Amino acid sequence: MSDEIAKFESKRSIEERLSEEDLAILHRELCRSYYEHQYSRVAKLEEQSLRMTSMVLTLTTAFLSLGYTYFKSIESTIDSLLGIISLIVIAISLNTFAILFNGRTEGFTDVHKLRAKEIINKFSVEIFDLDKSMPFPPASAIWTRYRIVRAIHWVLIAISILLLPVSYFDVVSDWFISAKSL
């Protein structure tokens, strides 16, 4: 407990020894540091989101194309269909997870951006007004980056679902043709 009191007294004595100009510089530097930290977090979150999307797109494409080719070559119709269905379920699950992950990431990046704007508003109204006078396209725009990524994942989910009847008729017709030739 006495260590905490000593730290508090030490901090208070430092602030008392600083001039008003030094305190203003200190506050400005803290503001700048906090602002940079918030946008550093935004950059890291967006990088994670991009990595997740890239990984899921790659895995989905690989699973559906290579897996479909492999399972179609299996002689047993049931095994072939079960293999294709399992790949479709995996593809849908991966893309659903990516949609949820990107949605959650978007919420966190919005919070960090709001914190950065608030710190500017609190410590430098001129910069805040300048920032406000030159806005980016509104977040309610139809095609934001997060919405484009979500749309890509939804398209892959739709392709996966559409692959189910196509694969069924493809595998069953191959089986039916081979059974007829016997």
Accessible surface in RSA format (square Angstrom, percent):
REM  Atomic radii and reference values for relative SASA: ProtOr
REM  Chains: A
REM  Algorithm: Lee & Richards
REM  Probe-radius: 1.40
REM  Slices: 20
REM RES _ NUM      All-atoms   Total-Side   Main-Chain    Non-polar    All polar
REM                ABS   REL    ABS   REL    ABS   REL    ABS   REL    ABS   REL
RES MET A   1   173.94  90.1 131.96  87.3  41.98 100.0 116.99  99.5  56.96  75.5
RES SER A   2    85.92  72.6  77.62 103.6   8.30  19.1  49.60 105.6  36.32  50.9
RES ASP A   3   104.80  73.4 102.64 102.2   2.16   5.1  23.27  54.8  81.53  81.3
RES GLU A   4   118.04  67.8 111.99  84.7   6.05  14.4  41.66  80.6  76.38  62.4
RES ILE A   5    96.33  54.8  94.20  70.2   2.13   5.1  96.32  69.4   0.02   0.0
RES ALA A   6    58.72  54.0  48.23  74.4  10.49  23.9  54.74  77.1   3.98  10.6
RES LYS A   7   150.02  73.2 141.64  86.9   8.38  20.0  90.22  81.2  59.80  63.7
RES PHE A   8   121.19  60.6 116.31  72.0   4.88  12.7 120.70  73.2   0.49   1.4
RES GLU A   9    72.85  41.8  70.27  53.2   2.58   6.1  34.07  65.9  38.77  31.7
RES SER A  10    55.97  47.3  49.70  66.3   6.28  14.5  29.55  62.9  26.42  37.0
RES LYS A  11   129.18  63.0 126.09  77.4   3.09   7.4  72.46  65.2  56.72  60.4
RES ARG A  12   111.13  46.7 108.96  55.5   2.17   5.2  33.69  46.0  77.44  46.9
RES SER A  13    41.19  34.8  39.52  52.7   1.67   3.8  33.93  72.3   7.26  10.2
RES ILE A  14    84.97  48.4  84.29  62.8   0.68   1.6  84.77  61.0   0.20   0.5
RES GLU A  15    78.94  45.3  74.18  56.1   4.75  11.3  16.98  32.8  61.95  50.6
RES GLU A  16   128.57  73.8  95.06  71.9  33.51  79.8  47.50  91.9  81.07  66.2
RES ARG A  17   179.39  75.3 144.07  73.4  35.32  84.1  76.74 104.9 102.65  62.2
RES LEU A  18    57.86  32.2  46.48  33.3  11.38  28.6  47.18  33.1  10.69  28.8
RES SER A  19    59.37  50.2  47.05  62.8  12.32  28.4  52.91 112.7   6.46   9.0
RES GLU A  20   152.22  87.4 143.18 108.3   9.03  21.5  58.95 114.0  93.27  76.2
RES GLU A  21   126.15  72.4 117.61  89.0   8.54  20.3  43.19  83.5  82.96  67.7
RES ASP A  22    63.26  44.3  59.18  58.9   4.08   9.6   9.25  21.8  54.01  53.9
RES LEU A  23    50.68  28.2  50.68  36.3   0.00   0.0  50.68  35.6   0.00   0.0
RES ALA A  24    49.22  45.3  39.44  60.9   9.78  22.2  46.09  64.9   3.13   8.3
RES ILE A  25    72.51  41.3  72.51  54.0   0.00   0.0  72.51  52.2   0.00   0.0
RES LEU A  26    74.74  41.6  72.13  51.6   2.60   6.5  74.61  52.4   0.13   0.3
RES HIS A  27    83.44  45.6  83.17  57.8   0.27   0.7  60.58  62.4  22.86  26.6
RES ARG A  28   146.74  61.6 142.84  72.8   3.90   9.3  68.45  93.5  78.30  47.5
RES GLU A  29    77.09  44.3  75.61  57.2   1.48   3.5  34.18  66.1  42.91  35.0
RES LEU A  30   103.17  57.5  99.56  71.2   3.62   9.1 100.14  70.3   3.03   8.2
RES CYS A  31    13.99  10.6  12.99  14.5   0.99   2.3   1.01   2.6  12.98  14.0
RES ARG A  32   120.30  50.5 115.59  58.9   4.71  11.2  61.32  83.8  58.97  35.7
RES SER A  33    59.69  50.4  55.84  74.5   3.85   8.9  20.30  43.2  39.39  55.2
RES TYR A  34    86.09  40.2  81.57  46.4   4.52  11.8  64.43  48.4  21.67  26.7
RES TYR A  35    68.66  32.1  68.66  39.1   0.00   0.0  41.05  30.8  27.61  34.0
RES GLU A  36    90.45  51.9  84.00  63.6   6.45  15.4  38.55  74.6  51.91  42.4
RES HIS A  37    95.77  52.3  90.77  63.1   5.00  12.8  55.44  57.1  40.34  46.9
RES GLN A  38     3.10   1.7   3.10   2.3   0.00   0.0   0.00   0.0   3.10   2.3
RES TYR A  39    69.88  32.6  64.94  36.9   4.94  12.8  55.34  41.6  14.54  17.9
RES SER A  40    48.04  40.6  39.00  52.0   9.04  20.8  27.95  59.5  20.10  28.2
RES ARG A  41    75.52  31.7  75.52  38.5   0.00   0.0  12.32  16.8  63.20  38.3
RES VAL A  42     7.77   5.1   7.77   7.0   0.00   0.0   7.77   6.7   0.00   0.0
RES ALA A  43    58.64  53.9  50.04  77.2   8.60  19.6  54.98  77.4   3.66   9.7
RES LYS A  44   110.58  53.9 108.75  66.7   1.82   4.3  61.40  55.3  49.17  52.4
RES LEU A  45    21.60  12.0  21.59  15.4   0.02   0.0  21.59  15.2   0.02   0.1
RES GLU A  46    47.05  27.0  44.79  33.9   2.26   5.4  10.08  19.5  36.96  30.2
RES GLU A  47    84.50  48.5  78.94  59.7   5.55  13.2  31.77  61.5  52.72  43.0
RES GLN A  48    83.39  46.6  79.73  58.3   3.66   8.7  19.50  41.5  63.89  48.5
RES SER A  49     1.31   1.1   1.26   1.7   0.05   0.1   0.00   0.0   1.31   1.8
RES LEU A  50   109.54  61.0 107.48  76.9   2.06   5.2 109.54  76.9   0.00   0.0
RES ARG A  51   147.71  62.0 142.01  72.4   5.69  13.6  64.75  88.5  82.95  50.3
RES MET A  52    26.11  13.5  23.49  15.5   2.62   6.2  25.15  21.4   0.96   1.3
RES THR A  53     7.80   5.5   7.80   7.9   0.00   0.0   7.26   9.8   0.54   0.8
RES SER A  54    53.52  45.2  50.02  66.8   3.50   8.1  32.84  69.9  20.68  29.0
RES MET A  55    98.06  50.8  90.75  60.1   7.30  17.4  59.65  50.7  38.41  50.9
RES VAL A  56     0.59   0.4   0.59   0.5   0.00   0.0   0.59   0.5   0.00   0.0
RES LEU A  57    49.42  27.5  49.22  35.2   0.19   0.5  49.42  34.7   0.00   0.0
RES THR A  58    91.17  64.8  83.63  84.8   7.54  18.0  65.77  88.3  25.40  38.4
RES LEU A  59    63.55  35.4  63.55  45.5   0.00   0.0  63.55  44.6   0.00   0.0
RES THR A  60     0.00   0.0   0.00   0.0   0.00   0.0   0.00   0.0   0.00   0.0
RES THR A  61    82.79  58.9  77.72  78.8   5.06  12.1  65.63  88.1  17.16  25.9
RES ALA A  62    36.33  33.4  30.75  47.5   5.58  12.7  35.21  49.6   1.12   3.0
RES PHE A  63    68.21  34.1  66.52  41.2   1.69   4.4  68.21  41.4   0.00   0.0
RES LEU A  64    17.59   9.8  15.56  11.1   2.02   5.1  16.09  11.3   1.50   4.0
RES SER A  65    58.88  49.8  47.13  62.9  11.75  27.1  49.28 104.9   9.60  13.4
RES LEU A  66   127.83  71.2 123.75  88.5   4.08  10.3 124.30  87.3   3.53   9.5
RES GLY A  67    10.62  13.1   0.00   N/A  10.62  13.1   9.78  26.8   0.84   1.9
RES TYR A  68    41.64  19.4  41.34  23.5   0.30   0.8  38.91  29.2   2.73   3.4
RES THR A  69    94.58  67.3  87.64  88.9   6.94  16.5  68.89  92.5  25.69  38.8
RES TYR A  70   134.73  62.9 128.87  73.3   5.86  15.2  92.75  69.7  41.97  51.7
RES PHE A  71    44.59  22.3  44.59  27.6   0.00   0.0  44.59  27.0   0.00   0.0
RES LYS A  72    72.71  35.5  56.80  34.8  15.92  37.9  30.30  27.3  42.41  45.2
RES SER A  73    78.34  66.2  50.39  67.3  27.94  64.4  49.40 105.2  28.94  40.5
RES ILE A  74    50.69  28.8  37.15  27.7  13.55  32.6  42.68  30.7   8.01  21.7
RES GLU A  75   165.29  94.9 141.73 107.2  23.56  56.1  69.74 134.9  95.55  78.0
RES SER A  76    48.49  41.0  37.39  49.9  11.11  25.6  32.25  68.7  16.24  22.8
RES THR A  77    25.95  18.5  20.63  20.9   5.32  12.7  20.40  27.4   5.55   8.4
RES ILE A  78   122.17  69.5 120.74  90.0   1.43   3.4 121.77  87.7   0.40   1.1
RES ASP A  79    77.03  54.0  71.98  71.6   5.05  11.9  13.69  32.2  63.34  63.2
RES SER A  80     0.43   0.4   0.43   0.6   0.00   0.0   0.37   0.8   0.06   0.1
RES LEU A  81    26.54  14.8  26.54  19.0   0.00   0.0  26.54  18.6   0.00   0.0
RES LEU A  82   107.30  59.8 102.85  73.6   4.45  11.2 103.14  72.4   4.17  11.2
RES GLY A  83     7.52   9.3   0.00   N/A   7.52   9.3   6.69  18.3   0.84   1.9
RES ILE A  84     1.70   1.0   1.70   1.3   0.00   0.0   1.70   1.2   0.00   0.0
RES ILE A  85    68.08  38.7  68.08  50.7   0.00   0.0  68.08  49.0   0.00   0.0
RES SER A  86    52.17  44.1  46.13  61.6   6.04  13.9  41.62  88.6  10.55  14.8
RES LEU A  87    18.87  10.5  18.87  13.5   0.00   0.0  18.87  13.3   0.00   0.0
RES ILE A  88     6.49   3.7   6.49   4.8   0.00   0.0   6.49   4.7   0.00   0.0
RES VAL A  89    84.21  55.4  83.23  75.4   0.98   2.4  84.08  73.1   0.13   0.4
RES ILE A  90    71.21  40.5  69.66  51.9   1.56   3.8  71.21  51.3   0.00   0.0
RES ALA A  91     0.00   0.0   0.00   0.0   0.00   0.0   0.00   0.0   0.00   0.0
RES ILE A  92    47.06  26.8  47.06  35.1   0.00   0.0  47.06  33.9   0.00   0.0
RES SER A  93    62.25  52.6  52.06  69.5  10.19  23.5  37.37  79.6  24.89  34.9
RES LEU A  94    40.38  22.5  38.69  27.7   1.69   4.3  40.32  28.3   0.06   0.2
RES ASN A  95     0.00   0.0   0.00   0.0   0.00   0.0   0.00   0.0   0.00   0.0
RES THR A  96    57.15  40.6  57.14  57.9   0.01   0.0  49.56  66.6   7.59  11.5
RES PHE A  97   108.34  54.2 106.15  65.8   2.19   5.7 107.89  65.4   0.46   1.3
RES ALA A  98     0.00   0.0   0.00   0.0   0.00   0.0   0.00   0.0   0.00   0.0
RES ILE A  99    18.37  10.5  17.21  12.8   1.16   2.8  17.21  12.4   1.16   3.1
RES LEU A 100   119.81  66.7 111.86  80.0   7.95  20.0 114.78  80.6   5.03  13.5
RES PHE A 101    58.65  29.3  53.12  32.9   5.53  14.4  58.20  35.3   0.45   1.3
RES ASN A 102     0.04   0.0   0.04   0.0   0.00   0.0   0.04   0.1   0.00   0.0
RES GLY A 103    29.62  36.5   0.00   N/A  29.62  36.5  18.97  52.1  10.66  23.9
RES ARG A 104   163.70  68.7 154.97  79.0   8.74  20.8  55.46  75.8 108.24  65.6
RES THR A 105     6.03   4.3   5.05   5.1   0.98   2.3   0.98   1.3   5.05   7.6
RES GLU A 106    44.45  25.5  44.45  33.6   0.00   0.0   7.79  15.1  36.66  29.9
RES GLY A 107    36.24  44.7   0.00   N/A  36.24  44.7  34.54  94.8   1.70   3.8
RES PHE A 108    89.85  45.0  88.37  54.7   1.48   3.9  88.61  53.7   1.24   3.5
RES THR A 109     0.38   0.3   0.38   0.4   0.00   0.0   0.00   0.0   0.38   0.6
RES ASP A 110    67.52  47.3  65.75  65.4   1.77   4.2  21.30  50.1  46.22  46.1
RES VAL A 111    67.11  44.2  66.51  60.2   0.59   1.4  67.00  58.2   0.11   0.3
RES HIS A 112    22.83  12.5  22.72  15.8   0.11   0.3  12.05  12.4  10.77  12.5
RES LYS A 113    71.09  34.7  71.02  43.6   0.07   0.2  33.62  30.3  37.47  39.9
RES LEU A 114   123.38  68.7 119.93  85.8   3.45   8.7 120.39  84.6   2.99   8.0
RES ARG A 115   108.84  45.7 103.89  53.0   4.95  11.8  24.61  33.6  84.23  51.0
RES ALA A 116     0.02   0.0   0.02   0.0   0.00   0.0   0.02   0.0   0.00   0.0
RES LYS A 117    65.45  31.9  65.45  40.2   0.00   0.0  47.73  43.0  17.72  18.9
RES GLU A 118   102.44  58.8 100.85  76.3   1.59   3.8  46.54  90.0  55.90  45.6
RES ILE A 119    26.41  15.0  24.91  18.6   1.50   3.6  25.99  18.7   0.42   1.1
RES ILE A 120    14.58   8.3  14.58  10.9   0.00   0.0  14.58  10.5   0.00   0.0
RES ASN A 121    52.71  36.4  48.23  46.6   4.48  10.8   0.54   1.3  52.17  50.4
RES LYS A 122   149.67  73.0 118.00  72.4  31.67  75.4  69.09  62.2  80.58  85.8
RES PHE A 123    93.02  46.5  59.24  36.7  33.78  87.9  63.56  38.5  29.46  84.3
RES SER A 124    24.85  21.0  21.86  29.2   2.99   6.9  18.33  39.0   6.52   9.1
RES VAL A 125    80.94  53.3  78.78  71.3   2.17   5.2  78.78  68.4   2.17   5.9
RES GLU A 126   135.70  77.9 126.24  95.5   9.46  22.5  69.05 133.6  66.65  54.4
RES ILE A 127    94.59  53.8  93.65  69.8   0.94   2.3  94.59  68.1   0.00   0.0
RES PHE A 128    36.07  18.0  36.07  22.3   0.00   0.0  36.07  21.9   0.00   0.0
RES ASP A 129    77.10  54.0  71.80  71.5   5.30  12.5  28.74  67.6  48.35  48.2
RES LEU A 130   101.27  56.4  96.03  68.7   5.24  13.2 100.21  70.4   1.06   2.9
RES ASP A 131    46.24  32.4  36.28  36.1   9.97  23.6  11.46  27.0  34.78  34.7
RES LYS A 132   140.55  68.6 121.74  74.7  18.81  44.8  78.58  70.7  61.97  66.0
RES SER A 133    78.38  66.2  43.26  57.7  35.12  80.9  49.77 106.0  28.61  40.1
RES MET A 134   131.78  68.2 111.33  73.7  20.45  48.7  80.92  68.8  50.86  67.4
RES PRO A 135   103.09  75.1  74.65  68.0  28.44 103.4  80.24  66.2  22.85 142.0
RES PHE A 136   175.36  87.7 163.59 101.3  11.78  30.6 165.63 100.4   9.73  27.9
RES PRO A 137   107.88  78.6  87.59  79.8  20.29  73.8  94.46  78.0  13.42  83.4
RES PRO A 138    92.10  67.1  80.10  73.0  12.01  43.6  90.57  74.8   1.54   9.5
RES ALA A 139    88.85  81.7  69.69 107.5  19.16  43.6  75.65 106.5  13.19  35.0
RES SER A 140    91.10  77.0  68.42  91.3  22.68  52.2  48.76 103.8  42.34  59.3
RES ALA A 141    35.53  32.7  25.82  39.9   9.70  22.1  35.53  50.0   0.00   0.0
RES ILE A 142   132.30  75.3 123.09  91.7   9.21  22.2 124.93  90.0   7.38  20.0
RES TRP A 143   162.63  65.3 140.85  68.2  21.78  51.1 119.31  63.6  43.32  70.3
RES THR A 144    33.11  23.5  25.97  26.3   7.14  17.0  32.42  43.5   0.69   1.0
RES ARG A 145   103.10  43.3  93.47  47.6   9.63  22.9  73.34 100.2  29.76  18.0
RES TYR A 146    15.91   7.4  15.91   9.1   0.00   0.0  15.91  12.0   0.00   0.0
RES ARG A 147    94.69  39.8  91.35  46.6   3.34   8.0  22.48  30.7  72.21  43.8
RES ILE A 148    76.47  43.5  76.33  56.9   0.14   0.3  76.33  55.0   0.14   0.4
RES VAL A 149    17.86  11.8  17.86  16.2   0.00   0.0  17.86  15.5   0.00   0.0
RES ARG A 150    59.07  24.8  59.07  30.1   0.00   0.0  23.32  31.9  35.74  21.7
RES ALA A 151    32.45  29.8  26.74  41.3   5.71  13.0  31.89  44.9   0.56   1.5
RES ILE A 152    69.34  39.5  67.25  50.1   2.09   5.0  69.07  49.7   0.27   0.7
RES HIS A 153     0.00   0.0   0.00   0.0   0.00   0.0   0.00   0.0   0.00   0.0
RES TRP A 154   143.46  57.6 140.49  68.0   2.96   7.0 128.73  68.6  14.73  23.9
RES VAL A 155    84.68  55.7  82.94  75.1   1.74   4.2  84.65  73.6   0.03   0.1
RES LEU A 156    26.66  14.8  26.66  19.1   0.00   0.0  26.66  18.7   0.00   0.0
RES ILE A 157    11.34   6.5  11.34   8.4   0.00   0.0  11.34   8.2   0.00   0.0
RES ALA A 158    47.20  43.4  42.91  66.2   4.29   9.8  47.12  66.4   0.08   0.2
RES ILE A 159    85.16  48.5  83.67  62.3   1.48   3.6  84.76  61.0   0.39   1.1
RES SER A 160     0.00   0.0   0.00   0.0   0.00   0.0   0.00   0.0   0.00   0.0
RES ILE A 161    91.56  52.1  90.23  67.2   1.33   3.2  91.08  65.6   0.48   1.3
RES LEU A 162   115.87  64.5 115.10  82.3   0.77   1.9 115.48  81.1   0.39   1.1
RES LEU A 163    34.23  19.1  32.19  23.0   2.04   5.1  34.02  23.9   0.21   0.6
RES LEU A 164    68.61  38.2  68.61  49.1   0.00   0.0  68.61  48.2   0.00   0.0
RES PRO A 165    61.28  44.7  56.71  51.7   4.57  16.6  61.28  50.6   0.00   0.0
RES VAL A 166    87.28  57.4  81.29  73.6   5.99  14.4  86.01  74.7   1.27   3.5
RES SER A 167     0.05   0.0   0.05   0.1   0.00   0.0   0.00   0.0   0.05   0.1
RES TYR A 168    98.34  45.9  98.34  56.0   0.00   0.0  57.16  43.0  41.18  50.8
RES PHE A 169   133.02  66.6 131.43  81.4   1.59   4.1 132.18  80.1   0.84   2.4
RES ASP A 170    40.35  28.3  34.92  34.8   5.44  12.9  12.57  29.6  27.78  27.7
RES VAL A 171     9.75   6.4   7.75   7.0   2.00   4.8   8.90   7.7   0.85   2.3
RES VAL A 172    41.80  27.5  41.80  37.8   0.00   0.0  41.80  36.3   0.00   0.0
RES SER A 173    48.73  41.2  44.14  58.9   4.59  10.6  37.98  80.9  10.75  15.1
RES ASP A 174    59.89  41.9  54.21  54.0   5.67  13.4  27.64  65.1  32.24  32.2
RES TRP A 175   132.52  53.2 127.54  61.7   4.98  11.7 106.84  57.0  25.68  41.7
RES PHE A 176   111.18  55.6 111.06  68.8   0.12   0.3 111.06  67.3   0.12   0.3
RES ILE A 177   113.51  64.6 112.45  83.8   1.06   2.6 112.51  81.0   0.99   2.7
RES SER A 178    59.46  50.2  54.07  72.2   5.40  12.4  45.75  97.4  13.72  19.2
RES ALA A 179    43.60  40.1  27.67  42.7  15.93  36.2  29.29  41.2  14.31  37.9
RES LYS A 180   157.70  76.9 125.31  76.9  32.40  77.1  82.61  74.4  75.10  80.0
RES SER A 181    93.95  79.4  52.93  70.6  41.02  94.5  50.06 106.6  43.89  61.5
RES LEU A 182   188.00 104.7 127.57  91.3  60.44 151.9 141.21  99.2  46.80 125.9
END  Absolute sums over single chains surface
CHAIN  1 A    12979.3      11780.1       1199.2       9135.2       3844.1
END  Absolute sums over all chains
TOTAL         12979.3      11780.1       1199.2       9135.2       3844.1
